[in-house]
Amino acid sequence: MAVKMRLMRMGKKKQPQYRVVVIDGRAQRDGRYIEQIGRYAPLEDPSLVEIDNEKAAAWLAKGAQPTEAVEKLLNISGAMNTMKVRTGQIHTIGTPAPPSAEEAAAEEVAGEEVAEETPEAVTGDAPEPAADEAVAPVAAGTEEAAEDATGEEE
């Protein structure tokens, strides 16, 4: 079965509105569809394009072929870019992969150990920053990091 993503005409005469649907390629234009993933209203100013990007990317991953008109709408909504990033056709720079559950647990344990070693955690007396100064993160136990963060020497 060839699955297509195409427009299904709705609305009155001379006032078209469309549903973006996933449908068997052999079915009629306004026939029974598998799933509705969005809608398009070309006569509104500006044109209304509402597409569920997650559903569209899932159907594209399964092999559904969009028509030319639907492909343009998917580009407008960003679903095509989502799909291309998932398949590796577009390489993104600087987006770190989400940590696994084990890595997240290890980071939490390491963060707790560092927090216990800082003098503020032991005494509970953390210095309050001035209202006009920006607060910069300081690595625990290093004077050079403190000098770099504040910009002053002690």
C-alpha positions as CSV (number, residue, x, y, z in Angstrom):
1,M,0.0,0.0,0.0
2,A,1.5,3.3,-1.1
3,V,0.8,5.9,1.7
4,K,0.7,9.5,0.7
5,M,0.4,12.8,2.6
6,R,-2.0,15.1,0.7
7,L,-4.6,17.8,0.9
8,M,-8.3,16.9,1.4
9,R,-10.6,19.7,0.3
10,M,-13.2,21.0,2.7
11,G,-15.3,24.2,2.9
12,K,-17.8,25.8,0.7
13,K,-17.8,26.8,-3.0
14,K,-15.1,29.4,-3.7
15,Q,-14.0,29.2,0.0
16,P,-11.6,26.3,0.2
17,Q,-10.0,24.9,3.4
18,Y,-7.9,21.8,3.4
19,R,-7.0,19.0,5.8
20,V,-3.5,17.6,5.6
21,V,-4.1,13.9,5.8
22,V,-2.3,10.6,5.5
23,I,-4.1,8.4,3.0
24,D,-3.8,5.4,0.8
25,G,-2.4,6.6,-2.5
26,R,-5.2,4.8,-4.5
27,A,-8.0,6.4,-2.5
28,Q,-10.2,9.3,-3.8
29,R,-9.1,12.9,-3.0
30,D,-11.8,13.3,-0.4
31,G,-12.0,9.6,0.5
32,R,-11.4,7.8,3.8
33,Y,-8.0,8.7,5.3
34,I,-5.8,7.1,7.9
35,E,-5.0,10.1,10.0
36,Q,-5.4,13.9,9.9
37,I,-2.1,15.6,10.8
38,G,-3.0,19.3,10.1
39,R,-5.0,21.9,8.3
40,Y,-4.5,24.7,5.8
41,A,-6.7,27.7,5.1
42,P,-5.3,29.6,2.1
43,L,-7.8,32.5,2.1
44,E,-7.1,33.8,5.6
45,D,-4.7,36.7,5.8
46,P,-2.0,35.4,6.5
47,S,-2.6,31.9,5.4
48,L,-3.2,29.4,8.3
49,V,-0.9,26.4,8.4
50,E,-1.4,24.1,11.4
51,I,0.5,20.8,11.2
52,D,1.4,18.4,14.0
53,N,5.1,18.2,13.4
54,E,5.6,15.0,15.5
55,K,2.9,13.1,13.6
56,A,4.2,14.3,10.3
57,A,7.8,13.4,11.1
58,A,6.6,9.9,12.3
59,W,4.7,9.3,9.0
60,L,7.6,10.5,6.9
61,A,9.9,8.1,8.8
62,K,7.4,5.3,8.0
63,G,7.8,6.1,4.3
64,A,4.7,8.3,3.5
65,Q,5.3,10.4,0.4
66,P,4.1,14.0,0.5
67,T,2.6,15.7,-2.5
68,E,4.3,18.9,-3.8
69,A,1.8,21.1,-2.0
70,V,2.0,19.2,1.3
71,E,5.8,19.2,1.1
72,K,5.8,23.0,0.9
73,L,3.4,23.2,3.9
74,L,5.7,20.8,5.8
75,N,8.7,23.1,5.1
76,I,6.7,26.1,6.4
77,S,5.7,24.3,9.6
78,G,9.2,22.9,10.1
79,A,8.2,19.2,10.0
80,M,10.5,18.5,7.1
81,N,13.5,19.9,9.0
82,T,12.6,17.8,12.0
83,M,12.6,14.7,9.8
84,K,15.8,15.6,8.1
85,V,17.6,16.1,11.5
86,R,16.3,12.8,12.7
87,T,17.5,10.9,9.7
88,G,20.9,12.7,9.6
89,Q,20.4,14.5,6.3
90,I,20.9,17.8,8.2
91,H,23.8,18.0,10.6
92,T,23.2,20.2,13.6
93,I,26.1,21.7,15.6
94,G,26.0,22.2,19.3
95,T,23.0,20.2,20.2
96,P,24.2,17.8,22.9
97,A,22.6,14.4,23.1
98,P,20.4,14.1,26.2
99,P,22.2,12.2,29.0
100,S,21.1,8.7,29.7
101,A,19.6,7.8,33.1
102,E,22.9,6.4,34.4
103,E,24.8,9.6,33.3
104,A,22.2,11.8,34.9
105,A,22.4,9.9,38.2
106,A,26.2,10.1,38.2
107,E,26.1,13.9,37.6
108,E,23.7,14.3,40.5
109,V,26.0,12.3,42.9
110,A,29.0,14.3,41.7
111,G,27.2,17.5,42.2
112,E,26.2,16.6,45.8
113,E,29.8,15.7,46.6
114,V,31.1,19.1,45.4
115,A,28.4,20.9,47.2
116,E,29.4,19.3,50.5
117,E,33.0,20.4,50.2
118,T,32.3,24.1,49.6
119,P,32.7,26.3,52.7
120,E,29.3,28.0,52.1
121,A,27.6,24.6,52.4
122,V,29.4,23.8,55.7
123,T,28.8,27.2,57.4
124,G,25.7,28.2,55.6
125,D,27.0,31.8,55.1
126,A,27.1,32.5,51.5
127,P,28.2,36.1,50.5
128,E,25.4,38.1,49.0
129,P,26.3,39.7,45.6
130,A,25.8,43.4,45.1
131,A,22.7,44.5,43.2
132,D,24.7,46.0,40.3
133,E,27.3,43.2,40.0
134,A,26.7,40.3,37.7
135,V,27.0,36.9,39.4
136,A,29.5,34.6,37.7
137,P,29.9,30.8,38.5
138,V,33.0,30.0,40.5
139,A,34.7,26.6,40.7
140,A,35.0,25.4,44.3
141,G,38.4,25.7,45.9
142,T,40.3,27.6,43.2
143,E,41.5,31.2,43.7
144,E,42.4,31.6,40.0
145,A,38.8,30.9,39.0
146,A,37.6,33.4,41.6
147,E,39.9,36.0,40.2
148,D,38.8,35.4,36.6
149,A,35.1,35.4,37.6
150,T,35.3,38.7,39.5
151,G,38.0,40.4,37.5
152,E,39.9,41.5,40.6
153,E,42.8,40.2,42.5
154,E,42.6,39.5,46.2
